[in-house]
Amino acid sequence: MREPSEARRQRILAVIASRGTVRVSDLAGELDVSIVTIRRDVEELARLGKLRRGHGVARSLAPFEQPVHAEAPNGAVALVVPERHTYLYETMNGARKALEEAGMRVVLHIAPQVKGAERPIVERALAEPVQGLLIAPRWRTQEEEAADDWLAETGVPTVLMERRPGGPLRAMNSVCSDHWYGMHLAVKHLTDLGHRRIVLAARDDSPTARALRKAFKEISADLEDAITVRSTSETGLVGILRAHRATATILHGDEDALMLVQQLMDAGIRVPGRCSVVAYDDVVAALGSIPLTAIAPPKTEVGKVAAQLLIRQLQSPGQSAERVELLPELKVRSSTERLTVS
C-alpha cells in the first residue's frame, strides 16, 4: 500500500529533527522513495516553513545540538577562501581562532583560481552537517559578483569576509575593511608631506582594487596631478612616474610596491629622496630593503568579527543581517619623507 504523502513528510521532519541536517539522497534511501519525490516533499515543507532547504540538503529550523558521543562534528562551520591569497589567509586565521575559542569546529575549503569554482565547493561543504558558512569570494569582476547571487540562499547563516556586496547580495551579513578610509589615510599622509603629484598603481581584478581606484579618484580631485594606472602597465611604472613628474606613488599591493622600489633604484631614482612609495595591504611591506610605509587593513580582525557575527546569527536565528566595516591603519616606515624643493 502506498504511503500517504503527509505521513511521509512527517517522517522526513522526524529524521531532520533528530540529525539537524540530512542529505536529500540519504532521505530517499532511508524512506525507500525516489529522489524526485523527496525533493518535492522538501520543497513543500520548506514552503510551509517547517524546514530549510540547502544545496542538496534539508535542515532543521531549530538550532541543533549533536550528542557529545556522536561522530558528526558539533557546531561545525565551513570556511571558504581562495587559494594562494596571503591577504585572505590572515583573515581566515582570525576567523578560525575566534570560532575555535567559541568551541566550534572549522572545516576549511580552498577554492582554486577557476571561474565559478566556489559554488560546487560550497554545495559540497553544505552537504555535510555544518551550521554556518564564512566565505571570502574572489570576485575578479563585478560580473562574477552578480553571478554569485546564489550565496543569498545557502540555507544556513552566512557571512561574507572582506567583501562589501551590492545588488542582490546587499542584504547579506558582511564584514570588510573600509578601503575608502584606507586610501584617505594614504593620500593624506603624502599630501601632509608636501606631495601634490601622485600616481596610484592598482589592478582592477578584485573588489579591493576597484574600491581603491574609485576612492583615489574622489579623494585626489584637488591635487596638482593625480592619475590611476594599472600596476601591470606595459609602459612601465617608472616611465609613467617620470612622464607625470610624480613625487609619490601608492601601490596595491605589497609585492608590486617592493618590485617598483627596486626598479626605481635601478633607474637612479632614490626612494624616498625623489619618490615616496606607499604600499596598500601591509602583508610583506615591512620586509623590503627599504621598509615600506603601508596602509594595513585589519585583516585578522575582519575574520574575527565575521566569526563573532556568524555566532550571533546562530544563537539568534532570524535576526536582521549586519554589515560591518573596520578601519585600516597607516604604518609609517622608511619609504616616505617630506618633499623638498630643490
Number of C-alpha atoms within 10 A of each C-alpha: 3 4 8 8 11 10 10 15 16 13 14 23 19 13 17 21 18 13 16 22 25 22 18 21 16 14 22 17 12 10 13 10 14 12 15 12 12 22 19 11 18 24 16 14 19 16 12 9 10 14 24 20 22 19 18 16 23 26 27 20 19 13 15 17 11 16 11 9 6 8 8 14 18 18 22 20 28 21 22 23 22 20 14 12 10 12 17 21 18 18 24 27 16 20 26 24 17 19 23 14 10 13 12 18 17 20 16 15 18 14 22 15 13 9 12 16 15 23 16 12 16 20 15 13 21 24 18 18 22 22 25 23 25 26 24 23 24 26 19 17 13 13 9 14 19 15 12 16 16 11 20 17 14 18 20 21 23 27 28 24 29 29 22 21 20 13 9 15 19 14 14 21 25 28 26 27 23 20 26 19 19 24 25 17 18 23 24 15 19 24 18 12 15 16 24 20 20 27 25 23 25 24 20 18 13 16 20 23 20 17 16 27 23 14 17 22 14 12 16 21 11 10 14 11 15 20 20 18 16 16 20 12 12 7 8 13 20 15 12 15 19 11 9 14 14 22 22 28 27 26 26 25 24 23 17 17 24 23 11 19 24 17 15 18 11 10 11 10 16 15 21 19 14 17 22 26 27 32 28 29 22 25 19 17 26 20 12 17 12 17 16 29 25 32 29 20 25 22 25 20 21 27 31 23 22 31 30 17 22 26 20 13 21 19 11 11 13 9 10 10 15 14 18 17 17 18 15 21 16 18 17 16 15 17 24 25 23 15 20 10 5 3
